[in-house]
Amino acid sequence: MKILVGYLKTPEGTAALERAAEEARLRQAKLVVLHSMRGGTRDEGEEVLTYREALEQVEADLGGRGIDFEVRELVRGNTPAQDLIEFSAEEDVDLIVIGLRRRSPVGKLVLGSNAQDILLQADCAVLTVKADHGH
């Protein structure tokens, strides 16, 4: 079994990663942590370094948990949703885990476009996780 999580350095991204790691441990599945970057932006160099450090931290954290995992970075010019959907199809993923932002009463009518695209287009099960906003 293979579980895919899209990693962003946000409370939602962290919540999704935590849940995906727990699911991988419970199901004895392989966890793939995917970081998607469009590429081509002016601030890209600094952004890449910041994320490289964050992903190294993710690797160190997961490495200590006895989980079979890999971290992948994609720079295909796609949205994060497109990258997750395409990657999940290419790699025969069984479950995608994504983080959702809590929204205002008006915003609750509309999911974020990435989340909506993944929920509607992914060929496998999608588990959505809310970030803990207790802090």
C-alpha positions in Angstrom: 0.0 0.0 0.0 1.2 3.5 -0.8 0.1 6.8 0.9 0.8 10.2 -0.6 0.8 13.5 1.3 1.3 16.9 -0.2 3.7 18.8 2.1 3.4 22.6 2.6 5.0 24.5 5.5 1.7 25.5 6.9 -0.4 24.3 9.9 -2.6 22.4 7.3 0.5 20.8 5.7 1.9 19.8 9.1 -1.5 18.3 10.2 -1.7 16.3 6.9 1.9 15.0 7.3 1.2 13.9 10.9 -1.9 12.0 9.9 -0.3 10.5 6.9 2.6 9.3 9.0 0.2 7.7 11.5 -1.8 6.1 8.7 1.4 4.7 7.1 2.4 3.3 10.5 -1.0 1.7 11.2 -1.3 0.2 7.7 2.4 -0.6 7.3 2.3 1.3 4.1 4.9 3.3 2.2 4.6 7.0 2.7 5.5 9.4 -0.1 5.9 13.0 1.0 5.5 15.2 -2.1 6.5 18.9 -2.3 5.3 20.6 -5.4 6.9 23.8 -6.8 5.8 25.6 -9.9 9.3 26.9 -10.7 10.2 30.1 -12.5 9.4 32.7 -9.8 11.8 35.4 -8.8 12.1 34.3 -5.2 12.5 30.7 -6.2 16.1 30.4 -5.0 15.4 31.4 -1.4 12.1 29.5 -1.4 13.9 26.3 -2.5 16.4 26.7 0.3 13.7 27.2 2.9 11.8 24.2 1.7 15.0 22.1 1.4 15.6 22.7 5.1 12.0 22.0 6.0 12.1 18.7 4.0 15.4 17.7 5.7 13.6 18.2 9.0 10.7 16.1 7.8 13.1 13.3 6.7 14.8 13.4 10.1 11.5 13.3 11.9 10.0 10.4 9.9 13.3 8.5 9.9 13.0 8.2 13.7 9.6 6.6 13.5 10.4 3.4 11.6 8.1 4.3 8.7 9.0 3.3 5.1 9.0 6.7 3.4 10.5 8.8 0.6 10.4 12.6 0.0 9.9 13.8 -3.5 10.1 17.3 -5.0 8.4 18.1 -8.3 9.0 21.2 -10.4 6.8 20.6 -13.3 5.0 24.0 -13.6 1.8 22.5 -12.2 -0.4 23.5 -9.4 0.1 21.4 -6.2 -3.3 19.7 -7.0 -2.2 18.7 -10.5 1.1 17.3 -9.2 -0.6 15.2 -6.5 -3.3 13.9 -8.9 -0.7 13.0 -11.7 1.8 11.6 -9.2 -0.9 9.4 -7.5 -1.9 8.0 -10.9 1.7 7.4 -12.1 2.7 5.8 -8.8 -0.5 3.8 -8.1 -1.2 5.5 -4.8 -3.9 4.0 -2.6 -4.6 7.1 -0.4 -3.9 10.8 -0.6 -3.9 12.9 2.6 -4.4 16.6 2.4 -4.8 19.4 4.9 -7.8 21.7 4.9 -8.0 25.3 6.2 -10.9 26.2 8.4 -12.9 28.9 6.7 -15.3 31.6 7.6 -19.1 30.9 7.4 -19.1 32.4 3.9 -15.9 30.6 2.9 -17.4 27.3 3.9 -19.3 27.2 0.7 -16.1 26.9 -1.3 -13.2 24.6 -0.6 -9.7 25.8 -1.6 -9.2 25.1 -5.3 -6.4 22.7 -4.7 -8.4 20.6 -2.3 -11.5 20.7 -4.5 -9.5 19.6 -7.6 -7.9 16.7 -5.6 -11.2 15.5 -4.2 -12.9 15.6 -7.5 -10.2 14.3 -9.8 -8.1 11.8 -7.8 -8.7 8.1 -8.7 -8.0 6.9 -5.2 -9.4 7.6 -1.7 -8.7 11.1 -0.2 -8.4 11.7 3.5 -8.8 15.4 4.5 -7.4 16.6 7.8 -8.0 20.0 9.6 -5.2 21.7 11.3 -5.5 22.1 15.1 -6.1 25.8 15.7 -6.0 25.4 19.5 -2.8 27.4 19.6 
